[in-house]
Amino acid sequence: MPFILLIFGLLIGGYALYRFLRRSTKDEAQKLLLSLAIGLCVLLIFVLILTGRLPIAAILAAVLTPLVAKLYGVLNKGKE
């Protein structure tokens, strides 16, 4: 049952993302996708820490930190 709810939630979220991307401007879509990328990186590391895979989480944190910093810089470039 939890998997059915998860799949249903992912389908609703995917449809909402599709609808937003169809109606948004290029700048709004780019900022949303960059925010999603940063959020997914942080969520992945958090899940790995919770499941006890600390070495893998540490390696991913070390590898993804420059990428997340660059994405964050690109995301905040318009706020000058």
MORAUR-V363280 format. One record per residue. SS is DSSP state (hx for helix, st for strand, lp for the rest). NEAR is the number of other ideal C-beta (glycine too) atoms within 10 Angstrom. D_CENTER is the distance of its C-alpha to the mean C-alpha in Angstrom with 2 decimals. Layout:
ss->{SS | SS}
near->{NEAR | NEAR}
d_center->{D_CENTER | D_CENTER}
This chain:
ss->{lp | hx | hx | hx | hx | hx | hx | hx | hx | hx | hx | hx | hx | hx | hx | hx | hx | hx | hx | hx | hx | hx | hx | lp | lp | hx | hx | hx | hx | hx | hx | hx | hx | hx | hx | hx | hx | hx | hx | hx | hx | hx | hx | hx | hx | hx | hx | hx | hx | hx | lp | lp | lp | hx | hx | hx | hx | hx | hx | hx | hx | hx | hx | hx | hx | hx | hx | hx | hx | hx | hx | hx | hx | hx | hx | lp | hx | hx | hx | lp}
near->{5 | 6 | 7 | 8 | 9 | 10 | 10 | 10 | 10 | 10 | 10 | 10 | 10 | 10 | 10 | 10 | 14 | 10 | 10 | 12 | 12 | 8 | 9 | 13 | 8 | 7 | 9 | 12 | 15 | 14 | 17 | 15 | 14 | 16 | 13 | 11 | 15 | 17 | 11 | 10 | 18 | 13 | 10 | 15 | 20 | 11 | 11 | 18 | 15 | 9 | 10 | 9 | 14 | 10 | 9 | 14 | 18 | 13 | 13 | 16 | 16 | 9 | 10 | 17 | 12 | 9 | 12 | 16 | 11 | 11 | 17 | 13 | 9 | 12 | 17 | 11 | 9 | 9 | 5 | 4}
d_center->{25.39 | 22.04 | 20.72 | 22.13 | 20.42 | 17.02 | 17.71 | 19.04 | 16.05 | 13.71 | 16.38 | 16.62 | 12.94 | 13.13 | 16.39 | 15.29 | 12.57 | 15.44 | 17.88 | 15.96 | 15.45 | 19.15 | 20.41 | 18.43 | 19.60 | 18.22 | 17.19 | 15.37 | 13.49 | 12.60 | 11.41 | 9.26 | 7.64 | 7.41 | 6.04 | 3.11 | 3.37 | 4.63 | 3.40 | 2.86 | 5.77 | 7.37 | 7.38 | 8.81 | 11.26 | 12.22 | 13.05 | 15.00 | 16.87 | 17.79 | 19.08 | 21.24 | 19.92 | 20.26 | 21.36 | 18.43 | 16.02 | 18.19 | 18.18 | 14.42 | 14.28 | 17.12 | 15.79 | 12.24 | 13.64 | 15.24 | 12.32 | 10.15 | 13.49 | 14.14 | 10.98 | 11.85 | 15.39 | 14.76 | 12.97 | 16.02 | 18.60 | 19.77 | 20.74 | 23.80}
